[in-house]
Amino acid sequence: MTTNFEKTGATSGRLTFSIDQETVKQGLDTTFKKVQKTLNVPGFRKGRVPRKMFNQMYGEAALYEDTLNDLLPEAYSKAVEEAGIEPVAQPNIDIESVEKGQDWKLIAEVTLKPEVELGEYKGLEVTKQDREVTDEAVEKNLETRRENLAELTVKEDAAEEGDTVVIDFEGFNDGVAFEGGKGENHSLELGSNSFIPGFEEQLIGVKAGEEKEVTVTFPEEYQAEDLAGKEAVFNVKVHEVKSKELPELDDEFAKDADEDVETLDELKAKIRKNLEEGRENSANDARDDEAIRKAVMNAKIEEIPHEMAHDEVHRQMDMFLNNLQQQGISPEMYYQMTNSSESDLHKQFEGEAEFNVRTNLVLEAIVEAENLAADDEDIEKEIKDLAAQYNMPEEQVRSVLSPDLLVKDISLKKAIDVITSTAKETLEPADSEDAAE
């Protein structure tokens, strides 16, 4: 095989290669045998037409297209290997010449994996993260638990913010009832902001048995386009007004809130510990994300091919939709619920697609620079971790993930660790004024 590669741009090139005469001859023979079985020619039994007769009737060139389609994948793959290039998309292939008795010559316009010039990626200075859990945070969590255990009791007095009213309602636009604007025995917590803006505020002061007319204006971005920005009148009947009765903060409350504790002090200690663990994890994630972003931005990549960004968008979309389907939500249901389309979802993932591609390229370059690799012990640990994470048998994980994929994933994780384990929290957080500037 004769192969020549010429770079035509930062991520593009022209690969010229050939398929030798002997390979072409064998390919034509194979194609003819396939075609021969389908031929009906007077004077010959089906499938018995001689090659010479076929060439006289149709010409040998009639076999060229199918033969080229059969030979091209392997020929292109060998040419890529000989040229030592790494294409990242399907090539555009043109025929230079396919003449009888000669090597077939082809030209492939290829898109290449970008070259990465690494910058600083070790010992990066990142922002100091706040890991402190305050007494106020513990008390706030405690109050949330208290709210969750609150009981609603019927009251005779007027409704106040925070109370729950049980109501019937029906909405009208220009005197005509509209779809979805009616409800019966609906429990509404005043101040929860779960209804149209302005609705709940107008029910403060009502009592059980009263009727009230509530006038609101639908937001301009309201999902029902026929109501967006329009005024509506709701006829509301109040059945009950209920107030919250919060439990006393004592040991009995603690036991109700968490069966693993006996006292309020134990509950507070457990809450603090959980908050500290969560704060630590969040701080570490923020530190790691900043370090990775800095390592990526420090690297020089001249150009990201459109094809790579496009593939990343569709990879993210597939992951997102697969996760929804596992929850019983089809793509069609999602688009209907969100009043969106596949095109909208595509745009949603476009923003980070190029950066994700850059990140992967930088990590791959670090793997090569640091000579990182996954050994058998790493692979076995990864399989065990994935099996535990997804509650799958280890053999099933092995059957789903190829060794090459496992090795690549582990190597990339090691590259991430090189960046994050050496990052230093030395930079002071920017205050609100600096951030605004």
Buried (B, 14 or more C-beta within 10 A) or exposed (E): EEBEBEEEEBBEBBBBBBBEEEBBEEBBEBBBEEBBEEBEEEEEEEEEBEBEBBBEEEEBEBBBEBBBEBBBEEBBEBBBEBBEBEBBBEBEBEEEEBEEEEBBBBBBEBBBBBEBEBBEBEEBBBBBBEEEBEEEBBEEBBEEBBEEEBEBEEBEEBBEEBBBBBBBBBBBBEEEEBEEBBBEEBEBBBEEEEBBEEBBBBBBEBBBEBEBEBEBBBEEEBEEEEBEEBEBBBBBBBBBBBBBEEBEBEBEBBBBBBEEBEEBEBBBEBBBEEBBEEBEEEBEEBBBEBBBBBBBEBBEBEEBBEBBBBBBBEEBBEEBBEEBEEEEEEBEEBBEEEEEEEEEBBEBBBEBBBBBBBBBBBBBBBBEEBEBEBEEEBBEEBBEEBBEEEEBEEEEBBEEBEEEEBBBBBBBBBBBEBBBEEBEBEEEEEEEEEEEE
